[in-house]
Amino acid sequence: MMIKSIGMSVLVLILLAACGSAPATPLAPPTIAPVSAQQIPTATTPPTRVPTETASTSAPQPEATPTAVVPASAAKTVDDGPQLIVPNANALQSYSADGQHLQTFNQAQLSLGRNLSDGIAPSGGQVAFISGDNPMTPEREGSGPLQLNLLDMRTGSQKPIAPLFSPEMEQAITAAAATFDRTAATEAGIAVAENSGTLAWSPDGRYLAFIAASDGPSSDVYSYDRESGTINRLTDGPNQAARLFWSPDSQWIVHEEVESFGTGAGWNVKAVWAAAPDGSGNRKLYDTATSGDEVFVEWVSPETFLVYSWTAIGLQNIRLVNLATGEAQRSGPEFPVQAYAVDPQSQTQLVVVDDTTAQQNGLTGGLYLDTPGAPPQQVAPGNWYNVRWLPHAQLFFAKGESGVISVAPGGTSAAYVGEGALPIDSPDGAWLLAWGDGNFTSPIGLRLYTPDGELKRGITRDPVTLATWSPDSTGVFYVSGGELTYAAIPNGNPELIDANTMATETGSLGWAMP
């Protein structure tokens, strides 16, 4: 894949002001000036990196009926604490950690809500979001081209950053969608508008990496520099960009080069690259042969990340990749597994091995712990579907035919009797939440546990599609039937705070930090 870096000035289309303030003077739209391949610097080694350092047990309480709370202005100012960002039918809303309504951003209307959490900067109250029409969908609302915007939660100011499709590309995608043709333009449309992982802030909050098809016949990686206000085009070539994954020092954006995204049997991944966000250099880390997706799991050191390849027969080739050299080292089982989770600190892995693969390798099917330097240790036999590592609780969780269990890195396990959903942990590690809507997860409702498996209380028996903790672990926000509700932890009654929310999936809401 040929790589280019093109700095371009970001000229905003219209500076929209939220909360009733007057709009700024319109400016000209951004442009991208082409450059030749000879102008592209190639880095042979990465920049020098600085290493980084690495409850109550009372009986369950009865469920309470949610009570409506009239949104009111909070006594605190809007920038002195975290704000939960929630989309509803007409705007973005923000709430304090204790459930009080703070602000309404009427101009901020999302098209791709699942990317909202990815667009929230690590600090400074900046939120990048996508608005406009998605050319991949047959019905258009007529709100304008798909574009990337930046919202400042502290001031309420909003500005467009860049269009995500060129007019030519948008026309080609729309034409292909109308006839159901799978063209090169369709692949670019999928890369920008259908995939997850298309927005990512650098850990230091300076750069926003995003995927767009605004120049050329394919999707590419771009970066927006908050300090200079410029946009850098980082990649070029006939293939598509996917999966933005920042290095811990904010110096490199690891990403996939994809030839096609397939129709359900996996992608055709060609290689994995690392691009400098300022456009100063880029390197191919490695080629791929039979990968349907390279899943970037976690950084285990400032220069080494865990990755595995998704394939039709399972998750394979789990390995540690060195960012400086691209060299890979095997980690975990040498055979395919059906589900995977890892504790990045100890590199202990919890995997699911099906019966066929287990028999081929002299094992029995089930759940296994794989610790570096030791043979796989079976935790539980049987069929297991999903596994998860909870970093605050310092526990693995697994879901299978026999229910839900927790597994400590040392191998001890505990059953969560009657539970059918994998929980999430509170930021302080003291509590767990599990929920179900009766469709994909069960039982229906929202439940509060202690990490040792004790059911503290049932918060609601209504179907719950999404839940999140407050950053201070004192409350939980959840979505049920299109309504956003808040409950203080551990014993607060549910309080209805938004009757018209659109947050229904992971990534459709998130916390903006001051």
C-alpha positions as CSV (number, residue, x, y, z in Angstrom):
1,M,0.0,0.0,0.0
2,M,1.4,3.4,-1.0
3,I,1.4,5.9,1.8
4,K,1.1,9.7,1.6
5,S,0.9,12.4,4.1
6,I,-0.8,15.6,3.1
7,G,-1.2,18.5,5.5
8,M,-4.2,20.6,4.7
9,S,-5.7,23.5,6.5
10,V,-9.1,22.9,8.1
11,L,-11.4,25.7,6.8
12,V,-14.7,25.2,8.6
13,L,-18.0,25.2,6.7
14,I,-20.1,26.9,9.3
15,L,-19.3,27.4,13.0
16,L,-22.5,26.4,14.7
17,A,-23.1,27.5,18.3
18,A,-25.1,25.5,20.7
19,C,-27.2,26.7,23.7
20,G,-28.6,29.7,21.8
21,S,-25.5,31.6,21.0
22,A,-25.0,33.4,17.7
23,P,-23.4,31.6,14.7
24,A,-20.0,32.7,13.5
25,T,-19.3,34.0,10.0
26,P,-19.3,31.1,7.5
27,L,-15.9,30.2,6.0
28,A,-14.9,28.3,2.8
29,P,-15.0,24.5,2.8
30,P,-11.7,22.6,3.4
31,T,-9.7,21.4,0.3
32,I,-7.0,18.8,-0.2
33,A,-4.1,19.6,-2.5
34,P,-2.6,16.5,-4.2
35,V,1.1,15.8,-3.9
36,S,3.3,13.3,-5.7
37,A,4.5,10.1,-4.2
38,Q,8.1,11.4,-4.2
39,Q,7.1,14.0,-1.6
40,I,6.3,11.3,1.0
41,P,8.9,10.7,3.7
42,T,9.2,7.2,5.0
43,A,10.4,6.6,8.5
44,T,12.8,3.7,9.0
45,T,12.6,3.6,12.8
46,P,9.9,4.9,15.2
47,P,10.5,8.0,17.4
48,T,12.1,7.4,20.8
49,R,9.4,6.4,23.3
50,V,9.4,7.1,27.0
51,P,8.2,4.0,29.0
52,T,5.0,4.4,31.0
53,E,4.2,2.9,34.4
54,T,2.7,0.3,33.6
55,A,-18.7,-3.7,49.7
56,S,-21.8,-4.4,51.4
57,T,-23.1,-8.0,51.6
58,S,-26.6,-7.4,52.8
59,A,-29.6,-9.2,51.3
60,P,-30.9,-8.2,47.8
61,Q,-33.1,-5.2,47.7
62,P,-36.5,-5.2,45.9
63,E,-36.8,-3.4,42.5
64,A,-38.3,0.1,42.5
65,T,-40.5,1.7,39.9
66,P,-38.7,4.5,38.0
67,T,-39.8,8.0,38.9
68,A,-39.7,10.9,36.5
69,V,-37.2,13.7,37.2
70,V,-37.7,17.1,35.6
71,P,-34.4,18.1,33.9
72,A,-33.0,21.2,35.6
73,S,-29.8,23.2,35.4
74,A,-27.1,21.8,37.7
75,A,-25.6,24.0,40.4
76,K,-22.1,23.0,39.1
77,T,-20.6,24.6,36.0
78,V,-20.5,22.4,32.9
79,D,-16.7,21.9,32.9
80,D,-16.0,21.0,36.5
81,G,-16.8,17.3,36.2
82,P,-17.5,14.4,33.8
83,Q,-20.5,14.6,31.5
84,L,-22.4,11.6,30.1
85,I,-23.1,12.3,26.5
86,V,-26.4,10.8,25.3
87,P,-28.1,11.1,21.9
88,N,-31.9,11.5,21.7
89,A,-34.1,12.0,18.7
90,N,-33.2,15.7,18.2
91,A,-30.0,16.5,20.0
92,L,-27.1,15.5,22.2
93,Q,-27.8,15.7,26.0
94,S,-25.3,15.8,28.8
95,Y,-25.7,14.6,32.4
96,S,-23.6,14.9,35.5
97,A,-22.3,11.8,37.3
98,D,-25.3,12.0,39.7
99,G,-27.9,12.1,36.9
100,Q,-28.6,15.8,36.7
101,H,-29.3,17.3,33.3
102,L,-26.5,19.8,32.3
103,Q,-26.8,20.8,28.7
104,T,-28.7,20.3,25.4
105,F,-26.9,20.6,22.1
106,N,-29.6,21.1,19.5
107,Q,-27.3,21.4,16.6
108,A,-25.5,18.1,17.3
109,Q,-27.4,15.4,15.5
110,L,-25.7,12.1,15.0
111,S,-25.8,9.9,11.9
112,L,-23.5,7.1,13.2
113,G,-24.3,6.9,16.9
114,R,-22.3,3.8,17.6
115,N,-19.1,5.9,17.1
116,L,-19.9,8.4,19.8
117,S,-17.8,7.0,22.5
118,D,-14.8,6.6,20.1
119,G,-15.1,10.4,19.3
120,I,-14.8,11.6,22.9
121,A,-11.3,13.0,23.7
122,P,-9.5,11.7,26.8
123,S,-9.7,15.1,28.3
124,G,-10.8,18.7,27.6
125,G,-14.4,18.0,26.9
126,Q,-14.0,17.6,23.2
127,V,-16.4,15.3,21.3
128,A,-16.0,14.4,17.6
129,F,-19.2,13.1,16.0
130,I,-20.5,12.2,12.5
131,S,-23.5,14.0,11.1
132,G,-25.3,14.0,7.7
133,D,-26.6,11.4,5.3
134,N,-25.1,7.9,5.0
135,P,-24.9,7.1,1.3
136,M,-24.8,3.4,2.1
137,T,-28.5,3.5,3.2
138,P,-31.2,3.6,0.6
139,E,-33.4,6.2,2.4
140,R,-31.8,9.6,2.7
141,E,-33.1,12.3,5.1
142,G,-31.6,15.2,3.1
143,S,-29.6,16.7,5.9
144,G,-26.4,17.0,3.9
145,P,-23.1,15.1,3.2
146,L,-21.7,12.8,5.8
147,Q,-19.1,14.9,7.8
148,L,-17.0,14.9,10.9
149,N,-17.7,17.6,13.5
150,L,-16.1,18.8,16.7
151,L,-18.2,19.8,19.8
152,D,-16.7,21.6,22.8
153,M,-18.7,20.6,25.8
154,R,-17.3,23.5,27.9
155,T,-18.4,26.3,25.6
156,G,-21.1,24.7,23.5
157,S,-19.3,25.7,20.3
158,Q,-19.5,23.3,17.3
159,K,-17.6,23.2,14.0
160,P,-17.3,20.9,11.0
161,I,-13.9,19.3,10.6
162,A,-14.0,17.5,7.3
163,P,-16.4,15.7,4.8
164,L,-16.0,11.9,5.0
165,F,-16.7,11.4,1.3
166,S,-15.8,13.4,-1.8
167,P,-18.8,14.3,-4.0
168,E,-17.7,11.8,-6.6
169,M,-17.3,9.0,-4.1
170,E,-20.7,9.8,-2.5
171,Q,-22.3,9.6,-6.0
172,A,-20.6,6.3,-6.8
173,I,-21.7,4.8,-3.4
174,T,-25.3,6.0,-3.8
175,A,-25.4,4.6,-7.3
176,A,-24.0,1.2,-6.2
177,A,-26.5,1.1,-3.2
178,A,-29.4,1.7,-5.5
179,T,-28.5,-1.3,-7.7
180,F,-27.1,-3.5,-4.9
181,D,-23.8,-3.7,-6.7
182,R,-20.6,-4.6,-4.8
183,T,-18.2,-2.1,-6.3
184,A,-14.9,-0.6,-5.1
185,A,-16.9,2.5,-4.0
186,T,-19.1,0.1,-1.9
187,E,-16.0,-1.1,-0.1
188,A,-15.0,2.5,0.7
189,G,-18.5,3.2,1.9
190,I,-18.3,0.2,4.3
191,A,-14.9,1.3,5.6
192,V,-16.2,4.8,6.5
193,A,-19.8,4.4,7.3
194,E,-20.4,0.8,8.3
195,N,-17.4,-0.3,10.3
196,S,-16.6,0.5,13.9
197,G,-13.2,1.8,15.0
198,T,-13.2,4.7,12.5
199,L,-12.6,7.4,15.0
200,A,-9.8,7.4,17.6
201,W,-8.1,10.1,19.8
202,S,-4.5,9.9,20.6
203,P,-3.8,9.2,24.3
204,D,-2.4,12.7,24.8
205,G,-5.6,14.2,23.2
206,R,-3.8,16.2,20.5
207,Y,-4.7,14.2,17.4
208,L,-8.0,12.7,16.2
209,A,-7.5,9.9,13.7
210,F,-10.4,9.1,11.4
211,I,-11.1,7.2,8.2
212,A,-12.6,9.0,5.2
213,A,-12.9,8.6,1.5
214,S,-12.6,12.3,0.7
215,D,-9.7,12.1,-1.8
216,G,-9.1,9.3,-4.2
217,P,-10.9,6.0,-5.0
218,S,-10.6,4.4,-1.6
219,S,-10.8,5.1,2.1
220,D,-7.7,6.4,3.9
221,V,-6.5,7.3,7.4
222,Y,-6.5,11.0,8.3
223,S,-5.5,12.9,11.4
224,Y,-6.9,16.2,12.7
225,D,-4.4,18.2,14.8
226,R,-6.1,20.2,17.6
227,E,-3.1,22.4,18.1
228,S,-2.6,23.6,14.5
229,G,-6.1,22.9,13.2
230,T,-4.7,21.0,10.2
231,I,-5.7,17.7,8.6
232,N,-3.0,15.2,7.4
233,R,-3.8,12.5,4.9
234,L,-1.7,9.6,6.0
235,T,-2.4,6.8,3.5
236,D,-3.2,6.2,-0.2
237,G,-3.7,3.3,-2.6
238,P,-6.4,1.1,-4.0
239,N,-7.2,-0.7,-0.7
240,Q,-9.3,0.3,2.3
241,A,-8.2,1.4,5.8
242,A,-9.7,-0.1,9.0
243,R,-9.2,-0.4,12.7
244,L,-7.5,2.6,14.2
245,F,-5.2,1.6,17.1
246,W,-3.0,4.3,18.8
247,S,0.4,3.6,20.4
248,P,0.6,4.6,24.0
249,D,3.0,7.4,23.3
250,S,0.6,8.9,20.6
251,Q,3.4,8.6,18.0
252,W,1.8,5.9,15.7
253,I,-1.6,4.9,14.4
254,V,-1.7,1.1,13.8
255,H,-4.3,0.1,11.2
256,E,-5.3,-2.5,8.7
257,E,-5.1,-2.5,4.9
258,V,-8.1,-4.4,3.6
259,E,-8.8,-5.4,0.0
260,S,-12.5,-6.2,0.6
261,F,-14.8,-6.5,3.5
262,G,-16.6,-9.7,2.4
263,T,-20.3,-10.6,3.0
264,G,-20.1,-12.2,6.5
265,A,-17.2,-14.7,6.1
266,G,-14.5,-12.2,7.1
267,W,-12.4,-9.6,5.4
268,N,-9.6,-9.9,3.0
269,V,-6.8,-8.3,5.1
270,K,-3.6,-7.6,3.2
271,A,-1.3,-6.0,5.8
272,V,-1.0,-4.0,9.0
273,W,0.7,-0.6,9.0
274,A,1.8,2.1,11.4
275,A,1.4,5.8,10.4
276,A,2.7,8.9,12.2
277,P,-0.1,11.3,12.8
278,D,1.8,14.4,11.7
279,G,2.4,12.7,8.3
280,S,6.2,12.4,8.8
281,G,6.4,8.7,8.1
282,N,4.8,5.3,7.9
283,R,5.9,1.7,7.9
284,K,4.4,-1.7,7.1
285,L,4.5,-3.8,10.2
286,Y,3.6,-7.1,8.6
287,D,1.7,-8.8,5.8
288,T,-1.2,-11.2,6.3
289,A,-2.1,-14.4,4.5
290,T,-5.4,-15.8,5.6
291,S,-6.7,-13.2,8.0
292,G,-10.4,-12.3,8.1
293,D,-9.6,-9.4,10.5
294,E,-6.7,-8.4,12.6
295,V,-8.0,-7.8,16.1
296,F,-5.8,-5.4,18.1
297,V,-6.3,-6.5,21.7
298,E,-4.1,-4.4,24.0
299,W,-0.7,-2.9,24.6
300,V,1.3,-5.0,27.0
301,S,4.2,-2.5,26.9
302,P,4.9,0.9,25.3
303,E,6.2,-0.9,22.2
304,T,4.4,-4.3,22.1
305,F,0.8,-5.1,21.4
306,L,-1.3,-8.2,21.4
307,V,-3.2,-9.1,18.2
308,Y,-4.9,-12.2,16.8
309,S,-6.4,-13.1,13.4
310,W,-10.1,-13.8,13.0
311,T,-10.7,-16.7,10.6
312,A,-13.7,-18.9,9.7
313,I,-12.6,-21.7,12.0
314,G,-11.7,-19.6,15.0
315,L,-9.3,-17.0,16.4
316,Q,-5.8,-17.9,15.4
317,N,-2.2,-16.8,15.5
318,I,-2.4,-14.9,18.9
319,R,0.9,-13.1,19.0
320,L,2.9,-10.1,20.4
321,V,4.0,-7.7,17.8
322,N,6.9,-5.2,18.3
323,L,6.0,-1.8,16.9
324,A,9.6,-0.9,16.2
325,T,10.5,-4.0,14.2
326,G,7.2,-5.7,13.2
327,E,8.6,-8.9,14.6
328,A,6.0,-11.3,16.1
329,Q,6.2,-13.7,19.0
330,R,3.6,-16.5,19.6
331,S,1.4,-16.0,22.7
332,G,-1.2,-18.5,23.9
333,P,-2.4,-21.7,22.2
334,E,-1.1,-22.7,18.8
335,F,-4.5,-24.0,17.8
336,P,-7.7,-22.0,17.0
337,V,-9.9,-20.9,19.9
338,Q,-13.5,-19.8,19.7
339,A,-13.4,-17.0,22.3
340,Y,-10.5,-15.0,23.8
341,A,-9.7,-12.6,26.7
342,V,-6.5,-11.5,28.3
343,D,-5.1,-9.8,31.4
344,P,-2.6,-7.5,29.8
345,Q,-0.4,-7.2,32.9
346,S,0.2,-10.9,33.5
347,Q,-0.6,-11.9,29.9
348,T,-2.8,-14.7,31.3
349,Q,-5.4,-15.7,28.7
350,L,-8.8,-17.3,29.0
351,V,-9.9,-19.2,25.9
352,V,-12.7,-21.4,24.7
353,V,-11.7,-24.6,22.9
354,D,-14.4,-26.5,21.0
355,D,-14.6,-30.3,21.1
356,T,-13.1,-30.9,17.6
357,T,-10.1,-28.7,18.2
358,A,-9.6,-30.1,21.7
359,Q,-9.6,-33.8,20.4
360,Q,-7.1,-32.9,17.7
361,N,-4.7,-31.6,20.4
362,G,-5.2,-34.3,23.1
363,L,-7.6,-32.1,25.2
364,T,-11.3,-32.0,26.1
365,G,-13.5,-29.2,25.0
366,G,-14.1,-26.3,27.5
367,L,-12.7,-23.2,29.1
368,Y,-8.9,-22.9,29.6
369,L,-6.5,-20.6,31.3
370,D,-3.3,-20.1,29.4
371,T,-0.5,-18.7,31.5
372,P,2.9,-17.8,30.0
373,G,5.4,-20.6,30.6
374,A,2.8,-23.1,31.7
375,P,0.6,-25.6,29.8
376,P,-3.1,-24.7,29.3
377,Q,-5.2,-25.4,32.5
378,Q,-8.8,-26.4,32.0
379,V,-11.1,-24.3,34.2
380,A,-14.5,-25.9,33.2
381,P,-15.6,-28.4,30.6
382,G,-18.5,-27.9,28.3
383,N,-19.7,-25.4,25.7
384,W,-18.8,-21.7,26.4
385,Y,-19.7,-18.8,24.1
386,N,-18.0,-15.7,25.3
387,V,-15.3,-14.5,27.7
388,R,-14.3,-11.1,29.0
389,W,-11.6,-9.6,31.2
390,L,-12.7,-7.0,33.7
391,P,-9.6,-4.8,34.6
392,H,-11.1,-3.1,37.7
393,A,-12.4,-6.3,39.3
394,Q,-9.3,-8.2,38.1
395,L,-11.4,-11.1,37.0
396,F,-12.2,-13.0,33.9
397,F,-15.9,-13.9,33.1
398,A,-17.2,-16.6,30.9
399,K,-20.7,-17.3,29.6
400,G,-21.8,-20.8,28.5
401,E,-24.5,-23.5,28.6
402,S,-24.0,-23.8,32.4
403,G,-24.4,-20.1,33.0
404,V,-21.9,-17.4,34.0
405,I,-18.7,-17.9,36.1
406,S,-15.8,-15.7,37.1
407,V,-12.3,-16.9,36.8
408,A,-9.3,-15.3,38.7
409,P,-5.9,-15.3,36.9
410,G,-4.7,-17.8,39.4
411,G,-7.4,-20.3,38.4
412,T,-10.1,-20.1,41.1
413,S,-13.7,-19.7,39.8
414,A,-17.1,-18.7,41.2
415,A,-20.6,-19.3,39.8
416,Y,-23.1,-16.5,39.4
417,V,-26.2,-18.5,40.0
418,G,-29.1,-17.8,37.7
419,E,-27.2,-15.2,35.7
420,G,-27.1,-15.3,31.9
421,A,-25.2,-12.1,30.9
422,L,-21.6,-11.1,31.2
423,P,-21.3,-8.2,33.7
424,I,-19.3,-5.0,33.6
425,D,-17.2,-3.7,36.5
426,S,-17.5,-0.4,38.3
427,P,-14.4,1.9,38.0
428,D,-13.5,1.2,41.6
429,G,-13.8,-2.5,41.2
430,A,-16.3,-2.9,44.0
431,W,-19.5,-3.7,42.0
432,L,-20.6,-5.6,38.9
433,L,-23.7,-4.9,36.7
434,A,-25.4,-7.5,34.5
435,W,-28.5,-6.9,32.3
436,G,-30.8,-8.4,29.7
437,D,-33.5,-7.4,27.3
438,G,-34.9,-10.9,26.6
439,N,-33.7,-10.9,23.0
440,F,-29.9,-11.5,23.0
441,T,-29.3,-11.5,26.8
442,S,-31.2,-12.8,29.8
443,P,-32.6,-12.8,32.3
444,I,-34.5,-9.6,31.7
445,G,-33.7,-6.6,33.9
446,L,-30.6,-5.0,35.6
447,R,-28.8,-6.6,38.5
448,L,-26.1,-5.5,40.9
449,Y,-23.5,-8.0,42.2
450,T,-20.4,-8.0,44.4
451,P,-17.3,-9.4,42.7
452,D,-17.5,-12.6,44.8
453,G,-20.9,-13.5,43.1
454,E,-23.4,-12.2,45.6
455,L,-26.5,-10.7,44.2
456,K,-26.8,-7.3,46.0
457,R,-30.1,-6.2,44.4
458,G,-32.3,-6.2,41.3
459,I,-32.4,-2.6,40.1
460,T,-35.2,-3.1,37.6
461,R,-37.1,-5.9,36.0
462,D,-37.7,-4.0,32.8
463,P,-35.8,-5.0,29.6
464,V,-32.4,-3.3,29.6
465,T,-30.4,-2.8,26.4
466,L,-27.4,-0.8,27.6
467,A,-25.9,0.3,30.9
468,T,-22.9,2.3,32.0
469,W,-21.2,3.3,35.3
470,S,-20.6,6.8,36.4
471,P,-16.8,7.5,36.6
472,D,-17.0,7.7,40.4
473,S,-18.8,4.4,40.7
474,T,-21.7,6.0,42.7
475,G,-24.4,5.5,40.1
476,V,-25.5,3.6,36.9
477,F,-27.3,4.9,33.8
478,Y,-29.3,2.4,31.8
479,V,-31.5,2.4,28.7
480,S,-34.9,0.6,28.7
481,G,-37.6,1.0,26.1
482,G,-35.9,4.1,24.7
483,E,-35.7,5.8,28.1
484,L,-32.6,6.7,30.0
485,T,-32.8,6.1,33.8
486,Y,-30.3,6.8,36.6
487,A,-30.0,4.8,39.8
488,A,-27.6,5.6,42.7
489,I,-25.5,2.7,43.9
490,P,-26.0,0.6,45.9
491,N,-29.6,1.4,47.1
492,G,-31.0,4.4,45.1
493,N,-34.3,4.2,43.4
494,P,-34.4,4.4,39.6
495,E,-35.1,7.9,38.2
496,L,-36.2,8.6,34.7
497,I,-34.1,11.4,33.2
498,D,-34.7,11.2,29.4
499,A,-37.8,9.6,27.8
500,N,-36.6,9.8,24.2
501,T,-33.0,8.5,24.1
502,M,-31.5,6.8,21.0
503,A,-28.6,5.1,22.9
504,T,-29.2,1.4,22.3
505,E,-25.8,-0.2,21.7
506,T,-22.3,-0.1,23.0
507,G,-20.5,3.0,21.8
508,S,-23.7,5.1,21.5
509,L,-23.0,7.0,24.7
510,G,-19.9,7.9,26.7
511,W,-18.2,10.1,29.3
512,A,-16.6,13.4,28.4
513,M,-13.9,14.2,30.9
514,P,-12.9,17.8,32.0
